[in-house]
C-alpha cells in the first residue's frame, strides 16, 4: 500500500510538472516578437538609437558595428507583453556583405536613419531603400524615416521640409530626434513604440496607412499618459 501510495504521489508530481511546463510554454508562445531593423550610412547614430531605446542611455563609447547586432526590450501595449528586437547593421559594405541576407529575413518594420548634419547621408537614403526592396521586403512592412542628431542645431544641413517631402514620397512617417540628448529619450522611444503599436494592431502584419495631420510626427509634444502608443 505504501508503494502504491508513493506511486500515486510520483504520478501526481509528474502531472503537476507537465501542467506547469505546458503553462510556461503557452505563455512563451503568447509573447509576440517584433523584429525592427535600422538602416543607414555609417556614423548616423543607428547603434546609439538602439542603445537609447533598449537601455535608456547613450553609450559612453561607440565603435563601428561589424556585421549585425541586435538588442531587445520588452514593452507592454494595451495589456500585452511584447518583445521588440532592434537589429543594428554596419553601414559600411565590407562589414555587412556576408550578413545582409539574414538581416532582412522575417523583418516586421524598417527604420531608415540619416544624420541631419550630413546631407550625403540623406541623399544616400535612396540607395538604402533600393537595397531594402532588393531583398524583397514587402511594401506592406511599415517604414519610418529618422533624422538623428537634431541637437546640433548650428550644423543642420537637411531642412525638415526636405525630409518631410521625401518621407511623404515613400509613405513614411518622419521623426526628428537626438539619441545623445537625454531630453529626447522619450522621443526616441516614440519611434519604436509607434511601430510596435502599429504592428500589434496588424494581427496579420498587413500595413494600413496611419492617419496624420501634416505627414510628420512632431516630437515636441508629450505622449498621452493614458496610452503607451505615441501615434
C-alpha positions in Angstrom: 0.0 0.0 0.0 2.9 2.3 0.9 4.5 1.7 -2.5 1.1 2.2 -4.2 0.6 5.5 -2.4 4.1 6.5 -3.3 3.5 5.7 -6.9 0.4 7.8 -6.9 2.4 10.7 -5.5 5.0 10.4 -8.2 2.3 10.4 -10.8 0.7 13.4 -9.3 4.0 15.2 -9.3 4.7 14.3 -12.9 1.2 15.6 -13.9 1.8 18.8 -12.0 5.2 19.3 -13.6 3.8 18.7 -17.0 1.0 21.2 -16.3 3.5 23.8 -15.2 5.7 23.2 -18.2 2.7 23.4 -20.5 1.5 26.6 -18.9 5.1 28.0 -19.2 5.3 27.1 -22.9 1.9 28.6 -23.6 2.9 31.9 -22.0 6.2 31.8 -24.0 4.3 31.2 -27.3 1.9 34.1 -26.5 4.7 36.7 -26.2 5.0 38.2 -29.7 8.3 39.3 -31.0 8.7 42.2 -33.5 11.9 42.5 -35.5 12.7 46.1 -36.4 15.8 46.7 -38.5 17.7 50.0 -38.5 19.3 51.1 -41.8 21.5 54.0 -42.9 25.1 55.2 -43.5 27.9 54.7 -41.0 28.0 57.2 -38.1 24.4 58.4 -38.5 23.7 57.1 -35.0 21.9 53.7 -35.6 23.6 52.0 -32.7 23.1 54.9 -30.4 19.3 55.0 -31.2 19.1 51.2 -30.4 21.0 51.8 -27.1 18.8 54.7 -26.1 15.6 52.8 -26.7 16.6 49.4 -25.2 18.9 50.6 -22.4 17.6 54.1 -21.8 21.1 55.7 -22.1 23.6 57.0 -24.6 26.7 54.7 -24.9 29.9 56.3 -23.4 31.9 54.9 -26.3 30.9 53.6 -29.7 32.7 51.8 -32.4 31.7 50.9 -35.9 29.2 48.0 -35.9 30.8 44.9 -37.6 28.2 42.7 -39.2 24.9 42.6 -37.4 23.9 43.1 -33.8 20.5 43.3 -32.1 19.1 44.5 -28.8 15.8 43.6 -27.2 13.3 45.3 -25.0 10.1 44.0 -23.5 7.2 46.5 -23.6 3.6 46.4 -22.6 1.0 47.6 -25.0 -2.7 47.6 -24.0 -2.1 44.8 -21.5 0.0 42.6 -23.8 3.7 42.0 -23.3 5.7 42.3 -26.5 9.4 41.9 -27.2 10.8 44.5 -29.6 14.0 43.4 -31.2 16.1 46.3 -32.7 18.5 45.0 -35.3 21.5 47.2 -36.0 23.7 46.7 -39.0 27.0 48.0 -40.2 26.7 51.0 -42.6 29.9 50.0 -44.4 29.6 47.5 -47.2 32.7 45.5 -46.2 31.2 44.7 -42.8 27.8 43.8 -44.0 28.2 41.7 -47.1 28.0 38.2 -45.5 25.2 39.0 -43.1 22.8 41.2 -45.1 20.6 38.4 -46.3 20.0 37.2 -42.7 19.4 40.8 -41.6 16.4 41.3 -43.9 14.8 37.9 -43.2 11.4 37.9 -41.5 11.5 41.7 -40.8 8.4 43.4 -39.4 9.4 47.1 -39.7 12.2 49.2 -41.0 13.8 52.4 -39.6 15.8 54.5 -42.1 18.2 56.8 -40.4 20.1 59.8 -41.6 22.3 62.5 -40.0 20.6 65.9 -40.2 24.1 67.5 -40.2 25.3 65.5 -43.2 23.4 65.9 -46.5 25.2 62.9 -48.0 23.6 60.6 -45.5 20.2 61.9 -46.5 20.9 61.6 -50.3 22.1 58.0 -49.7 18.7 57.0 -48.4 17.6 56.1 -51.9 20.3 53.5 -52.0 19.2 52.0 -48.7 15.6 51.9 -49.9 16.7 50.1 -53.1 18.7 47.6 -51.0 15.6 47.0 -48.8 13.4 46.5 -51.8 16.0 44.3 -53.4 15.8 41.9 -50.5 12.1 41.5 -51.1 10.9 43.4 -48.0 7.2 43.8 -48.8 5.8 47.3 -49.3 3.3 46.4 -46.6 6.0 46.4 -44.0 5.9 49.7 -42.0 8.8 52.0 -42.6 9.7 55.3 -40.8 12.3 57.9 -41.5 14.5 59.2 -38.7 16.7 62.4 -38.8 19.2 62.0 -35.9 21.5 64.5 -34.2 18.9 67.3 -34.2 20.6 68.7 -31.1 23.4 70.0 -33.3 21.2 73.0 -34.3 24.0 75.1 -35.8 25.2 72.3 -38.1 21.9 71.2 -39.6 22.2 70.6 -43.4 18.9 68.8 -44.1 15.9 71.0 -43.5 12.7 69.5 -42.1 10.6 70.4 -45.1 13.0 68.5 -47.4 12.9 65.4 -45.2 9.1 65.6 -44.9 8.8 65.7 -48.7 11.0 62.6 -49.0 9.1 60.8 -46.3 5.7 61.5 -47.9 7.0 60.4 -51.3 7.9 57.0 -49.7 4.9 56.6 -47.5 6.9 57.0 -44.3 6.4 58.9 -41.1 9.2 61.4 -40.2 10.8 61.6 -36.8 13.5 64.2 -35.9 15.3 63.5 -32.7 18.7 63.0 -31.0 20.0 59.8 -29.4 22.5 61.8 -27.5 20.3 64.4 -25.8 18.7 63.0 -22.6 15.8 65.3 -23.2 15.0 63.5 -26.4 14.9 60.0 -24.8 11.1 59.9 -24.8 11.1 60.9 -28.5 13.5 58.0 -29.3 11.0 55.7 -27.5 8.3 57.1 -29.7 9.9 55.9 -32.8 9.9 52.2 -31.8 6.7 52.3 -29.7 4.9 53.8 -32.7 6.0 50.9 -34.8 5.2 48.3 -32.1 1.7 49.7 -31.7 1.1 49.6 -35.5 2.4 46.0 -35.7 0.3 44.9 -32.7 -2.8 46.4 -34.4 -2.0 44.4 -37.6 -2.6 40.9 -36.4 -1.7 39.6 -39.8 1.0 42.2 -40.3 -0.9 43.9 -43.1 0.1 47.6 -43.2 -2.5 50.2 -43.0 -1.8 53.8 -43.6 -1.6 55.8 -40.4 -3.6 59.0 -40.0 -1.6 62.1 -39.6 -2.2 65.8 -39.8 0.6 67.1 -42.0 2.5 63.8 -42.6 5.0 64.5 -39.8 5.2 63.2 -36.3 6.0 66.2 -34.1 8.1 65.1 -31.2 8.0 68.2 -29.1 4.6 67.2 -27.6 4.2 64.8 -24.6 2.8 61.4 -25.1 -0.7 60.8 -23.9 -0.2 59.3 -20.4 -3.3 57.1 -20.8 -1.7 55.1 -23.7 1.7 53.6 -24.5 1.1 54.3 -28.2 2.6 57.6 -29.4 0.9 57.7 -32.8 
